[in-house]
Amino acid sequence: MMQPEPTPPNADLTATPVPEQAPAPAKLTEVSSLTLEGLTRFLTEELGERAFRASQLYRWMHQRGATSFEEMTDLSKALREKLKTRAEIVPLVKDAEQRSVDGTIKYRWKTRDGRYIESVYMPSEDRKTLCVSTQVGCAMACTFCMTGTLGLKRNLTPGEIVAQVHAVNREVRKLEKLETYRPLSNLVFMGMGEPLHNFENLKTALKILQSVEGPNFSHRHITVSTVGLVPMIERFGQETDVKLAISLNASTDEQRSKTMPVNRKWNIAALLDACRKFPLRQGRRITFEYVLLRDFNDSDEDAFRLIELLEDIPAKVNLIPYNENPGLGFKTTMDERAERFRELLTNGHVAAFIRQNRGRDIAGACGQLANRGGENASESTQNPELP
Ligand code: SAH
């Protein structure tokens, strides 16, 4: 037994004792947002645990997609209890699911703060691709895009970005009766939001998704698409090794500035300059997405200008037939015109493909993600301020 401290002889015994403060409830650490390195630091430095416990916890979250500490049965009960008081895995709750006739499934998730985001699952013969969101809403305000009408609500955390992948893996496993924990083979960051406008969280999410102790996606199977935030393209090239896609969508600055406000800050010349400097891995090309808008950017002259623009860039063009959104005022290019456009590009030695339109019947196609019926549509904060 410890002896109580003797009272010092000159202590003021009449002073009011300071009432014992109840300790403020500690903020829970979002462990699903940490890289293995970060998680190891948290477990060893904050919780006084051994490092291999971090690997166990990480594998539970990012290989098996566990969403509660309870199910991590090879962690001691005491550790699971401790984790519950100090840490959390932030869940995405499935709110709606829509299936297209072409096999595409659009999932709508509710975040903890009551926001809605969407991910689109696109199975094909040789791959299972997920289109992932990086923000709630988007600040880029492209005039043809439905998400652009929402304004930016907030960034997704790394954990919320990764959680879309885990959740869809879980759904697909159930749906297709698969044994494997990771049915998804490819990821495209082309959902709601501008990935390079949430770069730090995107980077952390990529680290987790590419980690061997996690889902172990190959850099060859991940593509990030950007509206063209020029300074961020450089950082993206230096700090990640995944594939780059650029939403070009126009053949002149006049056109592009009309539909994509970002072009008023970084025009086509600046954007393509960043592309020329981009550190491309052996055999890789930059994908340029070009949404075909009838009588706006789909003429022969547009095709010729595009050939010239991309002349000295290892490029591949994905022509996207416009998915019409009520009220936005643009029309889809006719099939024959799209085909002619593609042919002109090919003849000009630019590899071009017409992207198959997926999920149109469920508004799950490009530029249609705006969670109709969700609360995001209200109190829009249009924020054209660019970083
Ligand atoms: N903000 C990023 C990621 C979103 S990708 C980016 O802009 O690249 C979404 C793609 O769909 C972009 O290439 C965009 O140009 C395209 N898009 C937007 N609205 C569309 C629509 N209504 N129909 C077809 N494609 C659209």
Boltz pocket constraint, residues with backbone or C-beta under 6 A from the ligand:
constraints:
  - pocket:
      binder: B
      contacts: [[A, 140], [A, 144], [A, 145], [A, 146], [A, 189], [A, 190], [A, 191], [A, 192], [A, 193], [A, 194], [A, 195], [A, 225], [A, 226], [A, 227], [A, 245], [A, 246], [A, 247], [A, 249], [A, 289], [A, 290], [A, 291], [A, 320], [A, 321], [A, 322], [A, 323], [A, 324], [A, 325], [A, 366], [A, 367], [A, 368]]
      max_distance: 6.0
